[in-house]
Amino acid sequence: MQRWRHMRTQSLTTLIGLSLAVLCAQGCATRRVAQWYIEPGLVELSSADEIERTFRSLFADYSFPADRFSTKEILTGNAHFLFVTAFNYRGPGIFSVYAYEQITPDNWRLRVVAPVVARQTSTVNIEVDGDTVSLVHDGAVICKLSGIAAAVR
């Protein structure tokens, strides 16, 4: 009987702790950031330069805006991706990776937004395996993408 009561109390304590962590993480995002998290202007853009200009303008009011995001282009056999790692929250604990794919020469489409909770590091490695691109954070695959542009063309 004692063992069951201990397990029930431990589960309840864990649930409360996780709930508080989620509420705290949600509260760390500013209202302004939450408004542009996935606004329509981020979904389809005409070039990699336009994507970079858009993110630069989103961070224009922040201190050190150039340090708030970085971009990386990846070419696979059938797809062309642009990944934007954006530190759009106030603390170092959460950031997002935006994955764009070039569908046509003048159309880049947002494929994935992956929020990442920094554990050991605040970096995401991009690994290419044939036509598949994997986002890897602290040794764990958080997302896999395969190009759809070839099917659309």
Secondary structure, DSSP 4 states (H G I P E B T S, - for coil): -HHHHHHHHHHHHHHHHHHHHHHHHHHHS-HHHHHHTT-GGGTEES-HHHHHHHHHHHTTTSSSGGGGEEEEEEE-SS-EEEEEEE--SSSTTEEEEEEEEEEETTEEEEEEEEEEE-SS-S--EEEEETTEEEEEETTEEEEEEE--HHHH-
